[in-house]
Amino acid sequence: FATLPQGSTVIPSGTTLVAHINVPDTDHTVYTRFVELGSDLSFVENKLNTININETGSANYANASVENIGTEANPYLVGDKYQFDAMRNYISADMPYFEMIDDIDMTGIAWNPLITNATNCIHFDGNDFILSNVTSAQDQNYQSIFGCLNGTVQNLKVDKAVMVPGGKYSGVLASHLGAAGSTVKTVVKDVIISNSTLGTAENKGTHKFGILAGGAENGKGAEVSNITISDCSVATTNYAGGMIAQTGCNLVISGTNQVVGTDVYGSLAGGVIGLANSLITMSGCTYSDGTVTATSTNSGCMIASTKEVASVISDCHVRDAVLDATAVTAEMYCGGFIGRLNTNVTVKGCSVGTEDDRVLVKLGTPAEEKRAISG
C-alpha cells in the first residue's frame, strides 16, 4: 500500500513512477518486480488506487536473502533494466551466476561498465533474450556493457547499443576479454550483437576499439565461439577490429563466427581482428558486406597484422568487402585477407572473394609502389 502524493509532494503530469514490489512466496523466497507506471496511469486524489500486476512476470530475485543465491543451481534472475544495472552490486571474486528471464530494454539508464578490475568475475546466461538500447554514460575506461570480462557470457543478443568512445580499450560487449591478472578463463559463446555503434565518423575514439571487445588480455586465455556481429560500426584513430581490436593472450576462436555489414575505421584496422599480438587459433570466421578503412600502419579485411608466433588461421573467408586505404600516404601493408602476415603463422583453407562476391582493395597516391598487398 502507498499513499500518493505524500504530504505536499506534487507529481507533475507525465512523470514515470517506479513501483518496487517485494512478494514473499509460501517458501519465503523473495521475489521482486520493478513496474513503470507511465503517463497513461492516473491517480484519484484521496481515493484508494489499485494497481494490478501479473505475478507470472515477477519471478525476479530482489537481493541475496535467498539461500545459495547466485549459484549455478540458483542464479540471480534478471528481468528488467533496474535489475540488470543492479548486478554490479553482487558481482564478486566468487563468480556469481546470473540469468536473464525476459527481454530487457535499457532505455533511460546511463550505462557504466559492470566490472572495472581484475578480481571480480561473472557467469552470465542471456537465455537467448535480447538486451537492447544500452547507452554508455560518458567517456570512461572499460567502456562497454560488461567492462573487464572475467568469466563467461553466453546465449545473449545485444541490439542497438551505443557506446561513446572511451579510454584505453573499449567494446560493445566488453572492454577486455579478461584481465592480465585474472584467475579464470574468459569464455564468450553464442552471442549476437546487432545495430550497435562504438564511435562514429563525427566522434571517433583515440584508443583500441572492437565490437565484441577492445582487447583479449586474460592471463588464463580466452575462448570465443559462435559470434555474430551484424550492421554495426566502430571508429577510432587507433587499432580497430570488427570483433576484437588487439589480442594479448592465448585466444581460441571456433565454431561459426560472422562479422556482417559492419564497417571498421582505424589506424590499424581489421574486419575481425586488428592486431593479433599473441598466439591465436582461429577458425570459422567470415567478414562480409562491410568496409575496412585504414588511416595508417597495416590493415586487412580479416586481420590487420599478426605477430611472429605459431598462430593457426583456418577456414576463414572474406566476401563482398572493401579495404579502403586511399587516405594512407606512408608505407604500409594492406590486404584483402591479412595486411601484414609475419613468419611462423599458418593460414589454411581460407579464401578471399568469389566470382560473385569480390573483394576490393583501394590504394591511394602517392607511393603506391611501397604498399604490399598480401592475400
N, C-alpha and C positions, 0 to 999 in steps of 0.2 A: 504494500500500500504506500502511496505517496500523495502528499498534498502539494499541488502546483497551482499558482506560484507560491513560494514560501515567503511569508511576510510581505514586504513591499517589492519583492523581485518582479521585474517586468520581463516577459518573454516576447521579444519582437515577432511580428508575423514573418513566417518563413524560416524561423530558427529550426535547426535539426537537433532534436533531443536524443540522447543515447541512454537507453534503459539497460542496466546491467543486472540481470536476474539470476540468482543462485537457486537451484532446485535440488533439494536433498531427496535422493531416491530412497526406497524402502531399506536398502542395504547401507544407507548413509553415504553412498558415493555422491560426491559433489559435482554437479554439472553447472554450466553457465550458458547464457545466451546474450550477446550484445544485439540489441534491436534498435535500429534507427527509426525514430518517429519523425517523419518528414513533414513538410508544409501541408500535406493533404490531411493531416490529423488535427482535429480541433478539440479543445477542452472547454467544457461549460463551467463557468465560474460558480463556485460554492456548491458544486454537484459532485457526486461520486462518478468518476470516469473510468470505464473498464477497457482494458487492452487485452485482446485475445492473442496468444502466442502458440504456435504449433509445437507441441512437445517433441515431435519426431525430429525437429530441426535444432534441438537444444542439447544434444549429447556431446557437449564440448567441455573438457576438463578446465576448471577455472584456476586451480592452483595445485600446490604439491601436498594437499591434505590427504589425498588418496594413497593408501598403502602401495608401495612399489611403483608409484607413478614414474613415468619416464623410462621404464624398462622396455625391452623388446616385446614382452608379453603384454605390457600395459602402458603403451606410449601416451604421451600428451597428444590430445586430439585438437586439431586446429581447424576452425570452421569459419572464421571471419577475419577481417583485416586487423582488428584490435588484438586478437589472439596471435596472429602472425607477428605483429610488432612486439607483442609481449614475450615471444620466445626468448628474446635476448636475456630475460631475467632468470631463465632456467638452464641456459647453456653452461656447461662446466667441463672440467677435465675428465669427468666420468662418461662423456659422450652419451647424453640422454637421447632417447628416441622420440621423434615427433611424426605424426601422420596427418595429412590433410583429409578432411571428410566432406569437403564441398569446394566448388569453385570460389575463388576469393578475388574481389576487385579492390585494389589498394588505393583507389581514388580518394584524395583528401589527406593521405598520410605522407608527410615529408620524410622520405626514407633515409635512414642511416644504416650502414652495413651491420650485420648481426655479430660477426666475430672480428676482432681487431688485435688479436695476439696469437702466439704460437701454442698456447696452453689449452684453450677451450676447444671442445670437439662437438660434433653433432652427427646424428644419423637421422636423415630426413627422407620420408617417403611421401611423394606427392599423390600417390594412388591414381595417377593419370588425370588429376584435376588441373584446372587452369588457374594460374596466378597472373593476374592482369593489372596493367596500369601502375606498375611500381615506378615512382618518380623520385630520383635522388634529391636530398635536401639541399646540398651545396657541394662546392668543390672541396673534396676531402680525401685523405688517404683511405685505402681499402675500398674505394668507390665500387659498389656492386650490391647485389642482394645479400649474399652470404658473407662477403668480406674474405678473410683468410680462411678458406675452407679446409679444415682438418676433420676428416671423416667421410661420410657418404651422403650423396644426394641422388635419388633415383625416382623414376616414374613421374617426372614433373614437366608440365607445359607452362612456359613463360610467354606472355603475349603483351605487346605494346608497352614494354619497359622503356623508360627514358633516363639515361644516366648522364648527368652533367660531367664533363671531363674532370677527372680528379688527379690526385698526386701519385707519383711513382708508378704503381701498377693499378689498372682499372679494368673491370669487365662488367658484363650484364649479370651473369650468374655469380662469379667470384672474382675477387682481385687476384688471388693466388690459389692454385690447387695445392694447398698445404704450405706450411712454413718450413724453413730450413731446419728448425729445431723440433718439428712435430714428432710425436711418438707413435702416430698411427698413419697408415697408408690412406691416401685420399682416393676415393672411388666415385666417379660420376658416370651413370649409365641410364639409358632410356630417357633422355632429356630432349625436349623440343623448345627452341627459342625462336619466336617469330615477331616480325613487325616492330623490332626494337632498335634503338639508336644509342651509340656511345660516341659523342662528339658529332659535330656537323660541319658543313663547309664554312659556315659563319662562325662557329665556335669550336675550333679544333683543340685537342689537348696537346700537351707537350711531353707526355710520358708514354709508357708502354701499355697499349690497349688491345684487348681481344674480346670478342663477343662472349665466348664461354668463360675465358679467364685472361687476365693480363699476363700472368706468369705461372709456371709449374715449378715450384721450388721445394717440394716436400722431401725431407731427408730420407724418408721411408719409401719414396717413389710414389707414382700416381698411375691410375688406370682409368681410361676413358673408353666408353663403348656405346654404340648406337645413339649418336648425337645427330640431330637435325637442326640446322640453323637456316632460316629462310626469311627473305625480304628484310634483312637488317642492314645496318651501315655502321662503320667505325671510321673515325677520322682523327688523326693525330700527326704532329710533326716528328714523332719518334717512331719506335717499332710498332707495327700493327699486324694483327692476324684475324682472319675471319673466324677462327676458333681460338687460337692461343697466340699471344704476341711473342713470348720468349719462353723456352724451356730451360730449366736449370737442374733437373733431376732425372732419374731413370723414368721414362714415360712410355707406357704401352697404350696405343690406340688401336682398338679392334672392333669387330662387328661391322655394321653398316653405318657410315658417317657421311652426311651430306651438308655442304655449305652451298645454298642455292639462292640466286637472286640477291646476293649480298655484296655490297661494294666496300672495298678496303682502301684506305688512304693513309700513307705514312712514308717516312724516310726509308725504312727497311720494311717492305710490305709483302705479305704472303696471303694467298687466298684461304689457306687453312692455318699454317704456322708462319710466323715472321722469322725469327731466328731460332733454329733448332740447335741450341747451345749446350746440348747434353746428349747422352745416349738415348735414342728413341727407337721403338719398334712400332711401326705404323703401317696399318693395312686397312683396306676397305673404305678409303676416303675419296670423295668426289667433290670437285669445285666446278660449278656451272652457272651460266646465265648471270655473271657478275663482272665487275671491272675492278682490277687491282691498279691503283695509281701510285706510282713511286715518285718521290721527290729527290732522293739521293741514295747512295750506297747500293744495296742489292735488292732484287725483287723477283718474285715468281708467282705464278697462279696457284701452285701448290705450297711451296716453301720458298722463302726468300733466300736463305742461306743455311748451310749445315756446318757442323763442327767436324774436325778430323777425328771422329770416333767411329766405332763399328756399328753404326745405326743401320737398320734394315727398313726400307720403304717398299712395300709390295701391294699389288692390286689396287693402285690409286690412279685416278683418272681426272683429266680436265676436259670440259666440254663447253663449247659455245661461250667462250670467255674472252676478255680483253685485258692485256697488260699494257698500261699506258705509261711510258717513260719519257714522254715528249718534253716534260719540264726539266729533265735532268741534263745538265751540260758537262758535268765532270765524268771522269772514268768510273764505270760501274759494271756490274754483271746483272743481266736480266734474262728471263726465260719463260717460255710458256708453261714449264713444269717447275724447275728449280732454277733460281737465279745463279747462285754460286754453289756448286757441288764439290765439296772438299774430298780429299782422299779418305780411304777406308770405309766409305759409305756404300752400301749395296742397294741398288734400285732394280726391281724385277717385276715383270708382269704389269707394268704401268703404261699409260698411253696419254697422248695429247691430241685432242680433237679427232673428229671423224670427217668423212666427206661432207656430211650434212651439218655437223656441229663443229665448225672450225674455231681455232684459237688464233687471235690476232695479237701480235707483239708490235707496238708502236714506239718508234725511236725518234728522238729529236735531233736537232743540229745545234752547234757543230760537234765535231769529234765523234761521229757515229762509229768510225773505224775502231775506236778504243773500247767499245762495248762488246762484250762477249755474250752471245745468245746460246744458251745451253738447253738441250732437250726439246 
